[in-house]
Amino acid sequence: MQKMSVADAAEFFSISKEAIHNRVRRGSLESEIIDGEKYVFIDENKTKKTSTVPKKTRTKATSQRISQPKVDERYYDLLKEQNIQLQAKVEKLEDETRTLRNQKEQMLIDERKKIEQIYKDKDEQLKNILNAISSKFMLNTPEEHLEAEIEVAEIDETEEFEEILQNKEYKNIYADESSILTALNKYLKARDFSKKKRQKIKAKFEKNADKDKRIIKLNKKIYIDLGKYSYSDYSL
């Protein structure tokens, strides 16, 4: 066991005096104060077995530890840059996907509108064809068919109507050989008009009864003469 001053021990171990004091505080070195100066006791045999790292080696290792953070920092910067690039690519792909999805949805909407318009046009064409056929049929209806239709309208006429047909006033003013007198109400029912349309037509006849010579009003009832007049302006 060799006794050394703090300065000699620092030189022996190639470390600083503060390091020697730290070892003393930790208890790894025994110490003693003689005449106000601290001395440490060193076991040379133990020290040789656990010799410290040479100064040059320690300096190189320390240099490596100092330079290592710089290498790590460059590596992290590279990773950060790559991450930013990848994020930009992901955002670009998401925008492209969103654009394609919107375009697809718009295409589907446009196609649906086209199909709906095609069906609408077809329906309109069919409606026009049916109207044309119906108009042609009405124009080409034989007179006997018209008379048959009128006869349907005249079924179950009341005795009051029969009396009107024999009424002298009617015969003098309205009747002639071409007259085909028909009760408006019966005629509308025979034509299978809706209740709303019948009411609308009857109201129009009532309004014009006093000023339209085609409208025959007897005993507060409206009659029409299909043999002499046309009532198309009344939507018949």
FIMAR-329377 format. One record per residue (C-alpha): residue in one letter; x, y, z. Coordinates in steps of 0.05 Angstrom, whole numbers, padded with zeros to 5 digits, always signed. Example, Ala and Ser with C-alpha at 12.3 -4.5 7.8 and 13.67 -1.06 7.14 Angstrom:
2
A+00246-00090+00156
S+00273-00021+00143
REM end
This chain:
236
M+00000+00000+00000
Q+00031+00066-00022
K+00013+00135+00006
M+00008+00192-00044
S-00015+00263-00045
V-00076+00280-00087
A-00032+00311-00141
D+00013+00250-00144
A-00046+00203-00146
A-00077+00243-00203
E-00012+00238-00242
F-00007+00164-00226
F-00076+00150-00253
S-00071+00202-00308
I-00135+00235-00284
S-00153+00301-00253
K-00149+00319-00179
E-00225+00326-00178
A-00231+00254-00201
I-00186+00232-00143
H-00231+00271-00094
N-00292+00237-00125
R-00261+00169-00114
V-00247+00187-00043
R-00319+00209-00033
R-00345+00145-00065
G-00299+00104-00020
S-00259+00072-00076
L-00196+00104-00049
E-00175+00108+00024
S-00151+00176+00047
E-00120+00210+00107
I-00106+00283+00125
I-00037+00295+00152
D-00016+00365+00172
G-00076+00394+00136
E-00060+00358+00070
K-00100+00299+00043
Y-00063+00236+00024
V-00092+00174-00010
F-00070+00102-00004
I-00059+00063-00068
D-00053-00013-00074
E-00003-00019-00131
N-00018-00093-00143
K-00092-00080-00150
T-00079-00019-00193
K-00037-00059-00242
K-00093-00110-00252
T-00143-00056-00264
S-00100-00007-00301
T-00135+00050-00333
V-00143+00058-00408
P-00084+00093-00441
K-00092+00166-00453
K-00089+00159-00528
T-00142+00104-00528
R-00187+00144-00482
T-00179+00205-00525
K-00199+00165-00588
A-00260+00135-00553
T-00279+00203-00527
S-00272+00231-00597
Q-00317+00175-00623
R-00369+00191-00571
I-00366+00265-00588
S-00371+00253-00663
Q-00427+00201-00656
P-00484+00251-00643
K-00465+00288-00706
V-00471+00223-00746
D-00538+00208-00713
E-00563+00278-00727
R-00547+00271-00801
Y-00583+00204-00802
Y-00644+00232-00769
D-00645+00291-00817
L-00643+00242-00875
L-00700+00201-00846
K-00740+00265-00834
E-00729+00287-00906
Q-00750+00219-00933
N-00812+00220-00888
I-00831+00289-00916
Q-00824+00263-00987
L-00866+00201-00972
Q-00919+00244-00939
A-00922+00288-01001
K-00930+00227-01046
V-00986+00201-01001
E-01023+00267-01004
K-01015+00269-01080
L-01043+00198-01086
E-01101+00216-01041
D-01117+00278-01083
E-01115+00236-01147
T-01159+00183-01116
R-01209+00236-01093
T-01209+00267-01162
L-01222+00200-01196
R-01277+00184-01147
N-01311+00251-01160
Q-01305+00241-01235
K-01335+00172-01230
E-01394+00198-01188
Q-01406+00254-01238
M-01404+00204-01296
L-01456+00161-01261
I-01500+00222-01249
D-01494+00244-01322
E-01511+00174-01347
R-01571+00170-01301
K-01596+00237-01327
K-01587+00213-01399
I-01626+00149-01385
E-01681+00188-01351
Q-01685+00237-01409
I-01688+00179-01459
Y-01746+00147-01421
K-01780+00215-01416
D-01774+00227-01490
K-01800+00157-01505
D-01859+00169-01459
E-01874+00235-01493
Q-01869+00203-01562
L-01916+00147-01540
K-01964+00197-01512
N-01964+00237-01577
I-01975+00173-01617
L-02034+00153-01574
N-02064+00223-01579
A-02055+00222-01654
I-02088+00154-01659
S-02145+00176-01614
S-02156+00240-01654
K-02155+00202-01719
F-02204+00151-01691
M-02251+00207-01668
L-02247+00241-01736
N-02261+00176-01772
T-02317+00152-01726
P-02378+00133-01768
E-02441+00170-01757
E-02475+00108-01730
H-02422+00103-01675
L-02436+00174-01656
E-02511+00160-01654
A-02497+00098-01612
E-02458+00141-01563
I-02515+00190-01559
E-02563+00134-01548
V-02522+00111-01488
A-02527+00181-01461
E-02602+00180-01470
I-02614+00114-01433
D-02663+00120-01376
E-02686+00190-01394
T-02742+00213-01348
E-02813+00229-01369
E-02795+00302-01360
F-02744+00297-01416
E-02795+00263-01461
E-02843+00320-01448
I-02788+00370-01467
L-02778+00335-01533
Q-02852+00346-01547
N-02852+00417-01520
K-02878+00466-01572
E-02830+00520-01549
Y-02771+00475-01560
K-02796+00452-01628
N-02809+00523-01651
I-02742+00552-01628
Y-02691+00496-01630
A-02714+00433-01664
D-02707+00415-01737
E-02692+00351-01775
S-02617+00353-01756
S-02628+00363-01681
I-02602+00310-01633
L-02621+00336-01565
T-02580+00307-01507
A-02579+00323-01433
L-02511+00352-01414
N-02507+00313-01350
K-02522+00246-01384
Y-02473+00261-01440
L-02416+00277-01391
K-02428+00213-01353
A-02428+00173-01417
R-02361+00203-01437
D-02331+00178-01371
F-02304+00246-01350
S-02278+00253-01280
K-02324+00285-01228
K-02279+00346-01225
K-02279+00355-01300
R-02355+00346-01305
Q-02365+00400-01252
K-02318+00446-01289
I-02353+00436-01356
K-02423+00443-01326
A-02403+00508-01291
K-02379+00535-01358
F-02445+00517-01392
E-02484+00548-01335
K-02445+00612-01341
N-02457+00618-01416
A-02529+00590-01418
D-02561+00658-01429
K-02515+00683-01484
D-02495+00621-01523
K-02550+00598-01571
R-02520+00528-01574
I-02538+00518-01500
I-02611+00497-01489
K-02637+00509-01420
L-02706+00481-01405
N-02736+00471-01336
K-02669+00494-01305
K-02632+00437-01339
I-02578+00443-01393
Y-02585+00407-01460
I-02540+00405-01520
D-02556+00393-01593
L-02501+00351-01621
G-02535+00346-01689
K-02532+00420-01701
Y-02473+00447-01661
S-02401+00432-01640
Y-02382+00442-01568
S-02307+00430-01573
D-02292+00498-01541
Y-02324+00471-01478
S-02274+00413-01477
L-02326+00361-01494
REM end
